[in-house]
Amino acid sequence: MTLHRALPIPTLRTARLTLRVPGPRDVTAMARFYASARSSFVGGPKDPEGAWRQLATEIGHWTLRGYGRWMVDLADTAQTCGIVGLWNPEGWPEPEIGWDLFDGFEGHGYATEAALATRDYAYGTLGWSTVISLVNPQNTASARVCARMGAVREGQVSRPHLGTLDVYRHPAPGGA
């Protein structure tokens, strides 16, 4: 395994969003998210210490893999609305585009916009040829994000602590 010390984590920008490096300022937002029922599809709820450890995991993922997830801010207000990016912890079936949208920010297309920027980064900058998303079958909002991105459901996988998840395969940008 290669460690990516002092890895420069890029900032991505879309028309409405800034995808930025996670850090200490995000502890409160992560704790709020993981204390809520919204986190039930991604291993929550968690107590504040568990949310802190999750944030540390997100940051460490960049060092261990050379890619990871970004905190997502609204470009016009800098308000943090979620965390989106690339995820592939040890034992994962393959690299994934994942998104967690914070309470009050659903229904505006932010998850789709940030996930599309992430997909462009994976295929364009990193040179990947494939990427998936794993979605709890009851998480219809995330299934709709996958559909808007042109991803195709191709089966299921079981993960400890998460249960059975639908596997969605993402097309290369322009192939949707």
Phi, psi and omega in degrees: 000135178264129173270135182257073183294144178051036181298125175283110179276121183288155170259130176253145179231140173239186180301325185238354191229153169239123176260115189232167180299135174286151180197190185304328181294349183264000183302313183295315180297319179293320179297318178297314181299311184287346174278346186264163176294339179303334184276359186297334180277351185232034174094004179261185356291158177228152175286172182304324179293321177295322177294321177298315179297324178296318177297318177298322177297317179301315180292316180295330179303321178301318181290319184283326185249339184086006175205170181180208182250148179253150166285143183247121178248146170291130186297325185277339183236348185064016177286131182280125184246356179167191177223129186218144174161205186260137189220130179202067179292163179308132179088356179287148184296323176186170182301144187231147164267121180234153179215141173230114180263133182282158183304134177093355183248004179284158174084009180246000181082010182295318180298315180297314181300314180291321180292324176295319177297321178295316179298317177301319179295315181298313183281319185279302185282314183275344178075022180292155177250352179201153175201148182240172163229139176255126187229129173300131182304336178276351182271077185293331178296316179291326176298323177293323176300314178303315180297317179297332179275356181084010180288148183244130177289129184231013178147198181223159176219151178252134180233136176304140178071353180240342179081206180277131182234143173283139178259123176247128178263129182267135175285160173295151177307138183086347180263359183284000000 
